[in-house]
Amino acid sequence: MFDADRFNVLIVDDEPNIRSGLARGLASEADQIDTAANSEEALVKFQQKQHALAIIDVRLNCSMTGIELLKRMLQSRPQTAVIVITAHGTVETAVEAMRAGASDYIGKPVDLNLVRQQVRKARENYELRQENLTLRHRLADSVQMSNIIASGAAMEHVFRQVRQVAGTEATVMIHGESGTGKELIARAVHNLSQRSRGTFIAVNLGALPDSLLESELFGHEKGSFSGAIRQKPGCFEQAAGGTLFLDEVTEMSAKSQVDLLRVLETGEYTRVGGEERLQSDARIICATNRTAQVLIEEGSFREDLFYRLNVIPIEIPALRNRREDIPLLVEHFLEHFCMRHKRPLKRISSEAMLLLVNAAWPGNVRQLRNIIERMVVTCADELIMERDLPLELVKVSRTNSKLPKSLADAMDECEKTTISTTLAACRFHRENTAKALGISIRTLHYKMGRYGLH
């Protein structure tokens, strides 16, 4: 059974005394030691278990030499470190082994202290590689999810949808209020897809006048209009092999909607002023902060275009509907902006955190991000207090916290907020959180599961 976290060593030598002596002498330097008397036995054990290091005698009394065994092992798993044992006077053999991929060599008679030093060095290199691999995996996950900060059940549902749709070519339509992070979700879909090596092109359709939109999307030929001094590829062309993100897609004019629908139906387009028909090879992800069904009923958005775009709908919850994520977001933004603005790391009081959790957040995560940046820049003290928060935010937060509700709902919301806030204050250390709340770890885990505080 393979175990990549263990430092396992394989010793290959046809002399029983050397095998057993090395195994005993190196017992404290490895998680497990296996031995083999010949190349055939060594290959069987090597394939059965993940060995981080192999120690091989160059001269083996069998059909395969130590050099040949070394080459076979490294061909199978090139990351394995190999130390060869050579007799005195065979420098040429040692050089041959190093050229074949050995990381070090030991002369006979074997000096056990020297072997221990070389094994320790091999273990340090192995553990460093494992640490780097773990960090790369964490970084890859972070990049793929575009640094979306969330811990509650509402966003976990969104993450599941992202993972499910990313591996397909289906068109995705992201619905959500302004500031909820629709572009971050679009980037997450792209980063997890087979198109991740391609370009991610984002265009805000609501920010472009109709006269420029066609050229922006499809490009133009030189001389096609005043100011077109050279050929310019459009967003569809730039995103070939990648993803084209159309933000605020419901803000398009009637003519632009027809143009986009034609591309989606035929897979072809032409540059402005051109005649060459170009093939579209961009995956389309779009987003809107408006209710498309209402726009369709009003006649301002085409129903056929909507169904072309809304193949896979993803709904991003508003921040007020995922309040359990607010403490985590606050801690993240505090650390981020303190580093960006070269400020000492600031903390936030439990009273201020409670007000942030209860605020209305019409601007969603974007508004929270801006307020935390303002607090980092303007607050002189290390601890951000209730008095440091914007007055309008405090008023709305207090109003929201006084809304009538059932006693059971009020108690559940209070408990959920208290646990979430304490987790953030304890930097998500569960033992310290349980101690601060005066409950057991088991009770904390149960309540975190009940409230979706993963």
Rosetta blueprint (number, residue, H / E / L):
1 M L
2 F L
3 D L
4 A L
5 D L
6 R L
7 F L
8 N E
9 V E
10 L E
11 I E
12 V E
13 D L
14 D L
15 E L
16 P H
17 N H
18 I H
19 R H
20 S H
21 G H
22 L H
23 A H
24 R H
25 G H
26 L L
27 A H
28 S H
29 E H
30 A L
31 D L
32 Q E
33 I E
34 D E
35 T E
36 A E
37 A L
38 N L
39 S H
40 E H
41 E H
42 A H
43 L H
44 V H
45 K H
46 F H
47 Q H
48 Q H
49 K L
50 Q L
51 H L
52 A L
53 L E
54 A E
55 I E
56 I E
57 D E
58 V L
59 R L
60 L L
61 N L
62 C L
63 S L
64 M L
65 T L
66 G H
67 I H
68 E H
69 L H
70 L H
71 K H
72 R H
73 M H
74 L H
75 Q H
76 S H
77 R L
78 P L
79 Q L
80 T L
81 A E
82 V E
83 I E
84 V E
85 I E
86 T E
87 A L
88 H L
89 G L
90 T L
91 V H
92 E H
93 T H
94 A H
95 V H
96 E H
97 A H
98 M H
99 R H
100 A H
101 G L
102 A L
103 S L
104 D E
105 Y E
106 I E
107 G E
108 K L
109 P L
110 V L
111 D L
112 L H
113 N H
114 L H
115 V H
116 R H
117 Q H
118 Q H
119 V H
120 R H
121 K H
122 A H
123 R H
124 E H
125 N H
126 Y H
127 E H
128 L H
129 R H
130 Q H
131 E H
132 N H
133 L H
134 T H
135 L H
136 R H
137 H H
138 R H
139 L H
140 A H
141 D H
142 S H
143 V H
144 Q H
145 M L
146 S L
147 N L
148 I L
149 I L
150 A L
151 S L
152 G L
153 A H
154 A H
155 M H
156 E H
157 H H
158 V H
159 F H
160 R H
161 Q H
162 V H
163 R H
164 Q H
165 V H
166 A H
167 G L
168 T L
169 E L
170 A L
171 T L
172 V E
173 M E
174 I E
175 H E
176 G L
177 E L
178 S L
179 G L
180 T L
181 G L
182 K H
183 E H
184 L H
185 I H
186 A H
187 R H
188 A H
189 V H
190 H H
191 N H
192 L L
193 S L
194 Q L
195 R L
196 S L
197 R L
198 G L
199 T L
200 F E
201 I E
202 A E
203 V E
204 N E
205 L H
206 G H
207 A H
208 L L
209 P L
210 D H
211 S H
212 L H
213 L H
214 E H
215 S H
216 E H
217 L H
218 F H
219 G E
220 H E
221 E L
222 K L
223 G L
224 S L
225 F L
226 S L
227 G L
228 A L
229 I L
230 R L
231 Q L
232 K E
233 P E
234 G L
235 C H
236 F H
237 E H
238 Q H
239 A L
240 A L
241 G L
242 G L
243 T E
244 L E
245 F E
246 L E
247 D E
248 E L
249 V H
250 T H
251 E H
252 M L
253 S L
254 A H
255 K H
256 S H
257 Q H
258 V H
259 D H
260 L H
261 L H
262 R H
263 V H
264 L H
265 E H
266 T H
267 G L
268 E E
269 Y E
270 T L
271 R L
272 V E
273 G L
274 G L
275 E L
276 E L
277 R L
278 L E
279 Q E
280 S L
281 D L
282 A L
283 R E
284 I E
285 I E
286 C E
287 A E
288 T E
289 N L
290 R L
291 T L
292 A H
293 Q H
294 V H
295 L H
296 I H
297 E H
298 E H
299 G L
300 S L
301 F L
302 R L
303 E H
304 D H
305 L H
306 F H
307 Y H
308 R H
309 L H
310 N L
311 V L
312 I E
313 P E
314 I E
315 E E
316 I L
317 P L
318 A L
319 L H
320 R H
321 N H
322 R L
323 R H
324 E H
325 D H
326 I H
327 P H
328 L H
329 L H
330 V H
331 E H
332 H H
333 F H
334 L H
335 E H
336 H H
337 F H
338 C H
339 M H
340 R H
341 H L
342 K L
343 R L
344 P L
345 L L
346 K L
347 R E
348 I E
349 S L
350 S H
351 E H
352 A H
353 M H
354 L H
355 L H
356 L H
357 V H
358 N H
359 A L
360 A L
361 W L
362 P L
363 G L
364 N H
365 V H
366 R H
367 Q H
368 L H
369 R H
370 N H
371 I H
372 I H
373 E H
374 R H
375 M H
376 V H
377 V H
378 T H
379 C L
380 A L
381 D L
382 E L
383 L E
384 I E
385 M L
386 E H
387 R H
388 D H
389 L L
390 P L
391 L H
392 E H
393 L H
394 V H
395 K H
396 V H
397 S H
398 R H
399 T H
400 N H
401 S H
402 K L
403 L L
404 P L
405 K L
406 S L
407 L H
408 A H
409 D H
410 A H
411 M H
412 D H
413 E H
414 C H
415 E H
416 K H
417 T H
418 T H
419 I H
420 S H
421 T H
422 T H
423 L H
424 A H
425 A H
426 C L
427 R L
428 F L
429 H L
430 R H
431 E H
432 N H
433 T H
434 A H
435 K H
436 A H
437 L H
438 G L
439 I L
440 S L
441 I H
442 R H
443 T H
444 L H
445 H H
446 Y H
447 K H
448 M H
449 G H
450 R H
451 Y H
452 G L
453 L L
454 H L
